[in-house]
Amino acid sequence: MTKKNPRAICLEIVNQTENSDRHPDDLLNDSFKKYRHLTPLDRGFLTELTYGVLRWRENLDWSIRSLSKIPFEKIEIETLNILRLGLYQIDFLTRTPASAAVNESVKLAKKHRGSGGGGFVNAILRSYLRKKKEIPFPKIEQDPALYLSVVLSHPLWLVRQWIEEIGVEETLRVCTLNNRIASLTLRTNTLKISREELIERLKGKGLNATPTHYSLDGILLTDPPPVSELAYLNEGFFIIQDEASQLVTSILDPKPGEKILDGCAAPGGKTTHIAQKMGNQGEVYGLDFTQEKLFLIEEMCKRLGVVIVKRLKGDATRLLPSLKGMKFDRVLADVPCSGFGTLRKNPDLKWRKGEEDIKRLSELQTAILNNLSRYVKSGGVLVYSTCTVFQEENEEVVENFLRDHPEFQLVPMAEVLPEKFHSLIQNGFLKTFPPEDEMDGFFVARLKRLRD
């Protein structure tokens, strides 16, 4: 195996993100396994480069557009990614000498695109070193949307939509937060250990561990090691789960002995949290579309010691023969969504999904909610949740459902959650957007079936 350096591996990963829906973390982990020669320092550098290039792409591209004599749209994608990689090191990694960033980028370009590619990359990067202060970046007072899009590296359509909904100042705050590296949030597996004991054990390993503010099971880690190196992961004492995601189960409020359906269950984070809250007593049905996804649920259940989950293969938008005649105390519809509430952790989503995806997803979400509602018993609870921030995927889906289903009513969150949560409640829904510092942007609605 050729001993590639972190820059070459980063190029490999960023190229893959152009044509793959796989999470950058998965691609990084594949690389760590493939290139065993990488030191911990190398792995950290590779991770920083990968996420940095994905996070700051629009900002980097503005400079490339300004300096290139070739029209931006005609620059071959691999060459473009080499330029992004070089510019990111020059602009954002102050400990990397600019000369090293240029020379290594030129080497990559020559290897992958020949001498012509190397010359082009060399010309752009050296021109940037000479002229970067002359590049005319947008001004916020002249065009706030374009300024935020370019300087804080978000798609223009997204910035415009946020400005319309929450204003310029709040959009600036959200875009700034999205560019910060997120702390790591754990969900304690209280089937095996208490949160207090796990915090003490993590501190004993030299980690900065503190309890989350809202979730009773959450632990916040600042400056953590790579996830694969975390102590107690393999023992099943915790999983990685954002605090906002943990709140979905709190709102569902499962009880021991109940029968509960999780309609979009993979990879199993909320499914296992439901079982955990039930004390492993009762029945949880975890539904998903493919055998591969059901396998993920099975693996998580095994690691966490969850024994009450029954896995079901099926399409959540259609009548499910395996559930014929069954009614559940509580049903969770944690639907597929655009994921725009998770941009701190998934910066690639900014460039992979667009306005056209929102309508398609809202139609899918509506179909899932309509179908899963049939399995809620009279007096039972139906919870709808997403990790996105668009009204088309959130409020509008729920409001349209309630219009078409008078047998359900919205349960205001103020009746469900303690007072400390009330700052997160908007119009009866739980919304963590605009986000607080350490939570993703989630939307949750709790509904009750009044009659069959």
C-alpha positions, 0 to 999 in steps of 0.5 A, a space after each residue: 500500500 502506497 504511503 499517501 500523505 494526509 493531503 493526498 488522502 483528503 483529496 481522495 475523500 473530498 473527490 468522493 463526496 462529490 458523487 457519494 451520499 456517505 457521511 465524511 466521517 465514514 469516508 475518514 474512518 475508511 481511510 484510517 483503516 486503509 492507511 494504517 501508517 497515519 499517526 494520530 497527528 496525521 489523522 487529526 490533520 486529515 480530519 481538519 482538512 476534510 471538514 475545513 474544505 467542505 465547510 468553507 467551500 463557497 468562501 474558497 470558491 469566491 477567491 478561485 473565481 476572482 483569480 482564475 482566467 478559466 471560467 469557474 464552471 470549466 475547471 475540472 472538479 479534481 483540480 478545483 478540489 486541489 485548489 480548495 485544499 491549498 487555499 484552505 491551508 493558506 487561509 485557515 491553517 496558520 500553522 501550515 507555511 503558505 509555501 508548503 501549502 502551495 508546493 504540496 498542492 502543485 505536487 498533487 495537481 501534477 500527479 493527478 492532472 499532469 504538468 498543465 494542471 500543476 501549472 494552473 494550480 501554481 499560478 492561482 495559489 501564488 496569485 492568491 498570496 500576492 493579491 488576496 487583500 485585493 479580492 473584492 468580497 461582498 459587503 454586508 451593507 450592500 448585499 447582506 445575503 451575498 455577504 453571508 453566503 460568501 464570507 460565511 460559506 452557505 448556499 445563497 438560496 439558503 441564506 435568503 430563506 433564513 433572512 426572510 424567516 429570522 432576519 439578517 442578524 440571526 442568520 449571521 449568528 446561525 451561519 457563524 455557529 454552523 462553521 464552528 466545530 461541534 462538541 461531542 454529545 453522548 447519550 448515557 445508556 442508563 441500562 448499564 450505568 448512571 450519567 453521574 458515574 459515567 461522567 466521573 469515569 470519563 473525567 478519570 480518563 482525562 476528558 472534559 465531561 459535563 452534563 447537558 442542560 436539557 437532556 437528563 441522559 446527555 453528556 457534553 465532551 469538549 476537545 474529545 479524541 476520535 470517537 473510535 478511541 473513546 473509553 467505554 464505547 465498546 462496553 455500551 455505556 453510551 452512544 453518540 447522539 445530539 442533545 436535541 435528538 435525545 429530546 425527541 424521546 423525552 417528548 414521546 415519553 415512553 413508559 415501561 410495559 407499553 407497546 411502541 412503534 418507531 416508524 423510521 428506526 435506523 440506525 437505532 439511536 431513538 429506538 434504543 433510547 425508547 427501550 432505555 426509558 422503558 427500562 427494557 420492559 414492554 415492546 418496541 417495534 423498529 421499522 425500516 426499509 432495508 435489511 441493511 438498516 435493520 442490521 444497524 438497529 440489531 447491532 446497536 441493540 446488542 451493544 447497549 443490552 436492549 432486548 425488547 426491540 422487534 425489527 420489521 422490514 417495511 415501507 413507512 409510507 404504505 400499509 404494513 401487513 406485518 402490523 395488521 390489526 395492531 395499535 400502539 400506545 405511542 408512535 414515533 415518526 422521525 422522518 427522513 429530512 434535508 438535515 439542514 439543522 445539522 450543518 455543523 456536523 454535516 457541512 457537505 449537506 450545504 452543497 449536496 442538497 438544494 431547494 428542489 429537495 425540500 418539496 420532494 421530502 415534504 411529500 415523503 414526510 406527509 406520506 409517512 405521517 399519514 400512514 403511521 398515524 393509523 397505528 396509534 390507538 385511541 388516546 395514544 401519542 404520535 410524535 413527528 420529528 425532523 433535524 431540519 429547519 424549513 417550515 415546508 418540512 416541519 410546521 406545514 407537514 403537521 398543520 396539513 396533517 391536522 387539517 386532514 385528520 380531525 381525530 388528532 390534535 396538537 398537544 402544546 409542548 408547554 403541557 409536556 415539558 418542564 419550565 426550563 424547556 419553554 425557551 425552546 417552544 414556538 407555537 406549541 412545537 419544540 424548535 431548536 432553531 435558531 440553535 443554541 450553542 451546542 444543539 442541532 436544529 430540530 423540530 418536534 410535534 406531539 399529537 394525540 389521537 382523540 378517537 378512532 
